[in-house]
Amino acid sequence: MREATWEYSESWAGEDAVLSDARARAAELGCTPIGRGGAAALRLLAALLDARSVVEVGTGTGVSGVSLLRGMRPDGVLTTVDIEPEHQRAAREAFSAAGFAANRARVISGRALEVLPRLADGGYDLVFCDGDKKEYSSYLREALRLLRPGGAVAFDNALWHDRVPDSAQRDDDTVALRQLATAVRDDERLVPALLPVGDGLLVAVVR
């Protein structure tokens, strides 16, 4: 894809001051939020699913959370998990700045693989994962339990800075992402697609 076309498609949806401020806060805290195109895709997914209950692994400073909430139903609740309380404080500020009531986001501090098993089977419309890449396969296992039929799971960084398509790259994160992509593609319970937005968004719907 030509660079100009890529830049146009990434910026086409636009972002307001809430998301710009959340991105600036992420830069201050040293975390990397989902790209602009990925954020727009999350909002679209949440709207397509008419999502009422969404799980997010990796709160960050609220870029993805605000995007998800903007696509969800007006009575929808986002459950977001992160190990960094300072990031979550910034995310709460972003949610408030976007006009969402405090009860629209259930913010849980802790390790994803300790929190996810406590959530209800089949109780969620969408699970978005942007945490430890080496744990992505475990997140997939939990997501398949958490999602209702017709729900969707999405993974950010599925292309991992162009490393995943390059077979010469064999670091642990890249290998884990390749294994995840294969598992999602080959699972007959899922209808998958790898979207070339941001750093790659791997999405699958549960049949």
C-alpha positions as CSV (number, residue, x, y, z in Angstrom):
1,M,0.0,0.0,0.0
2,R,1.4,3.4,-0.9
3,E,2.3,5.5,2.1
4,A,0.0,8.4,1.1
5,T,-2.9,6.0,0.8
6,W,-2.0,4.4,4.2
7,E,-1.9,7.8,5.9
8,Y,-5.1,8.9,4.4
9,S,-7.0,5.7,5.5
10,E,-5.5,5.9,9.0
11,S,-6.5,9.5,9.5
12,W,-9.8,9.5,7.6
13,A,-12.1,8.9,10.5
14,G,-10.5,11.8,12.5
15,E,-10.1,12.1,16.2
16,D,-11.3,14.7,18.7
17,A,-9.5,16.4,21.6
18,V,-10.4,13.6,24.0
19,L,-8.5,11.0,22.0
20,S,-5.7,13.4,21.2
21,D,-5.3,14.2,24.9
22,A,-5.3,10.5,25.8
23,R,-2.6,9.8,23.2
24,A,-0.5,12.6,24.6
25,R,-0.9,11.2,28.1
26,A,0.1,7.8,26.8
27,A,3.3,9.3,25.4
28,E,4.0,10.8,28.8
29,L,3.5,7.5,30.6
30,G,5.4,5.4,28.0
31,C,2.6,3.2,26.7
32,T,1.5,2.8,23.1
33,P,-2.2,3.0,22.3
34,I,-4.0,1.5,19.4
35,G,-3.5,3.4,16.1
36,R,-6.1,5.7,14.7
37,G,-7.4,3.3,12.1
38,G,-7.6,0.5,14.7
39,A,-9.5,2.8,17.1
40,A,-12.0,3.5,14.4
41,A,-12.3,-0.2,13.7
42,L,-13.1,-0.9,17.3
43,R,-15.8,1.7,17.4
44,L,-17.3,0.1,14.3
45,L,-17.1,-3.4,15.7
46,A,-18.8,-2.4,18.9
47,A,-21.6,-0.7,16.9
48,L,-22.0,-3.6,14.5
49,L,-22.4,-6.0,17.5
50,D,-24.8,-3.6,19.3
51,A,-22.5,-4.4,22.1
52,R,-23.7,-4.1,25.7
53,S,-20.9,-5.9,27.5
54,V,-17.3,-5.6,26.3
55,V,-14.0,-6.8,27.9
56,E,-10.7,-5.0,27.2
57,V,-7.3,-6.4,28.2
58,G,-4.9,-3.4,28.4
59,T,-6.6,-0.2,29.5
60,G,-3.7,2.1,28.6
61,T,-4.8,5.7,28.8
62,G,-8.3,5.2,27.4
63,V,-7.9,5.5,23.6
64,S,-9.3,2.1,22.9
65,G,-11.8,2.3,25.7
66,V,-13.3,5.6,24.6
67,S,-13.5,4.2,21.0
68,L,-15.3,1.0,22.2
69,L,-17.7,3.0,24.4
70,R,-18.5,5.3,21.6
71,G,-19.6,2.3,19.5
72,M,-21.5,0.5,22.3
73,R,-25.1,0.8,23.3
74,P,-26.0,3.7,25.5
75,D,-26.4,1.3,28.4
76,G,-23.3,-0.7,27.6
77,V,-20.6,-1.4,30.2
78,L,-16.9,-1.7,29.4
79,T,-14.9,-4.0,31.7
80,T,-11.2,-3.0,31.3
81,V,-8.2,-4.7,32.9
82,D,-4.7,-3.4,33.3
83,I,-1.7,-3.9,35.7
84,E,-0.8,-0.2,35.7
85,P,-3.0,1.9,38.1
86,E,-1.5,5.1,36.7
87,H,-2.6,4.2,33.2
88,Q,-6.1,3.5,34.5
89,R,-6.3,6.8,36.3
90,A,-5.6,8.5,33.0
91,A,-8.2,6.3,31.3
92,R,-10.8,7.3,33.8
93,E,-10.0,10.9,33.0
94,A,-10.5,10.2,29.3
95,F,-13.8,8.4,29.9
96,S,-15.1,11.4,31.9
97,A,-13.8,13.9,29.3
98,A,-15.7,11.9,26.7
99,G,-18.9,12.3,28.7
100,F,-19.3,8.8,29.9
101,A,-20.8,8.2,33.4
102,A,-18.5,6.4,35.8
103,N,-20.8,3.3,35.8
104,R,-20.1,2.8,32.1
105,A,-16.6,1.5,32.8
106,R,-15.7,-1.2,35.2
107,V,-11.9,-0.7,35.7
108,I,-10.1,-3.6,37.2
109,S,-6.5,-3.5,38.3
110,G,-4.7,-6.8,37.9
111,R,-3.1,-9.4,35.6
112,A,-5.4,-10.4,32.8
113,L,-5.0,-14.1,33.3
114,E,-6.0,-13.7,36.9
115,V,-9.0,-11.5,36.2
116,L,-10.5,-13.1,33.0
117,P,-11.3,-16.5,34.6
118,R,-13.5,-14.6,37.1
119,L,-15.8,-13.2,34.4
120,A,-19.0,-14.8,33.4
121,D,-19.2,-17.5,30.7
122,G,-21.0,-16.3,27.5
123,G,-21.7,-12.9,29.0
124,Y,-19.9,-10.6,26.6
125,D,-20.3,-9.3,23.0
126,L,-16.7,-8.3,22.3
127,V,-13.3,-9.0,23.8
128,F,-10.5,-6.7,22.8
129,C,-6.9,-7.7,23.6
130,D,-3.9,-5.3,23.8
131,G,-1.8,-6.8,26.6
132,D,1.2,-9.1,26.8
133,K,1.7,-10.6,23.3
134,K,3.1,-13.8,24.7
135,E,-0.3,-14.3,26.6
136,Y,-2.4,-13.7,23.5
137,S,-3.2,-17.4,23.0
138,S,-4.3,-17.7,26.6
139,Y,-6.5,-14.6,26.0
140,L,-8.1,-16.3,23.0
141,R,-8.9,-19.3,25.2
142,E,-10.6,-17.1,27.7
143,A,-12.4,-15.1,25.1
144,L,-14.0,-18.2,23.6
145,R,-15.4,-18.9,27.0
146,L,-16.5,-15.3,27.6
147,L,-18.2,-14.6,24.3
148,R,-21.8,-15.2,23.3
149,P,-22.4,-16.9,19.9
150,G,-22.1,-14.1,17.3
151,G,-19.7,-12.2,19.6
152,A,-16.2,-11.2,18.4
153,V,-12.6,-11.1,19.7
154,A,-10.0,-8.7,18.4
155,F,-6.2,-8.5,18.9
156,D,-4.1,-5.4,18.4
157,N,-0.5,-5.5,17.0
158,A,-1.3,-8.6,14.9
159,L,1.4,-7.4,12.4
160,W,3.8,-6.3,15.2
161,H,5.7,-3.5,13.4
162,D,6.0,-5.6,10.2
163,R,7.8,-8.4,12.0
164,V,5.1,-11.0,11.8
165,P,5.2,-11.3,7.9
166,D,9.0,-11.5,8.0
167,S,9.9,-15.1,8.6
168,A,13.4,-14.1,9.7
169,Q,12.0,-12.5,12.8
170,R,11.9,-15.1,15.6
171,D,11.7,-13.1,18.9
172,D,9.2,-14.4,21.4
173,D,6.5,-11.8,20.8
174,T,6.6,-12.2,17.0
175,V,6.4,-16.0,17.3
176,A,3.5,-15.8,19.7
177,L,1.6,-13.5,17.4
178,R,2.2,-15.9,14.4
179,Q,1.0,-18.8,16.5
180,L,-2.1,-16.9,17.5
181,A,-2.9,-15.9,13.9
182,T,-2.6,-19.6,12.8
183,A,-4.8,-20.7,15.7
184,V,-7.5,-18.2,14.9
185,R,-7.4,-18.9,11.2
186,D,-7.7,-22.7,11.7
187,D,-10.4,-22.7,14.4
188,E,-13.6,-23.9,12.8
189,R,-15.6,-22.1,15.6
190,L,-14.4,-18.7,14.3
191,V,-14.9,-16.5,11.2
192,P,-11.6,-14.5,11.1
193,A,-10.0,-11.6,9.2
194,L,-6.7,-9.9,9.6
195,L,-7.3,-6.2,9.0
196,P,-4.4,-4.1,7.9
197,V,-5.2,-1.1,10.1
198,G,-2.7,0.5,12.5
199,D,-0.3,-2.3,13.6
200,G,-2.7,-5.0,12.4
201,L,-6.0,-5.9,14.0
202,L,-6.9,-9.6,14.0
203,V,-10.7,-10.1,14.4
204,A,-12.8,-13.2,14.6
205,V,-16.5,-13.8,15.1
206,V,-17.7,-16.8,17.1
207,R,-20.1,-18.9,15.0
